[in-house]
Amino acid sequence: MAGAAAVIVRREKELVAHFREHRALTTNSAQSTNALQVDENIAFRILRERAIIREASPGLYYLDEPSWEASVRRRRRIAFILITAILAAGVAAFITNMKH
């Protein structure tokens, strides 16, 4: 499961980089998936659902940079919380074992 999530995150990053390379970053610079040479794969659909890739007009898409940056910050916060919880559980288990 974690491996699949890592692959999706990598593909999302690649897609974001692709939109940046093609300068599809505003409603005025939005482009079609054909012009961008991208498939509407799972990473594309996820980013659309999160409003990171937006449709400026029918069939023309652009990267919403502020939404992408917010998504990156959210992922980092979640990772920090998970790592902290795992470390706390490890310390608690260590202390419990030391008492016995």
Buried (B, 14 or more C-beta within 10 A) or exposed (E): EEEEEEEBEEBBEEBBEBBEEBEBBEEEBBBEBEEBEBEEEEBBEBBBEBEBBBEBEEEBBBBBBEBBEBBBEEEEEEEEEEEEEEEEEEEEEEEEEEEE
